[in-house]
């Protein structure tokens, strides 16, 4: 049996077994091909990541606008509540003056 071929039992014949390249040139070619595939996969992943970050930035900006609008609405509501409390106290004082004491 030579170093470049492997014999397997018949039950594993469905899987193809490739011999390890013997020539340095072949090993280098395969390694460069695998490196190119990995770099391409990394470039795709980086592009997907950048797209996701852009989408996140948009969503956060939209959420920030909503939070600012909500905060402004709460401030207006607090001002209206303060006015209502003040008016209620004034009415209570007026009602107490109108009702004869005791």
Protein Blocks (a to p, Z undefined) as FASTA:
>chain_A
ZZkbccddfklmmpccddddfbfklmmmmmmmmmmmmmmmmmmmmmmmmmmmmmmmmmmm
mmmmmmmmmmmmmmmmmmmmmmmmmmmmmmmmmmmmmpccZZ
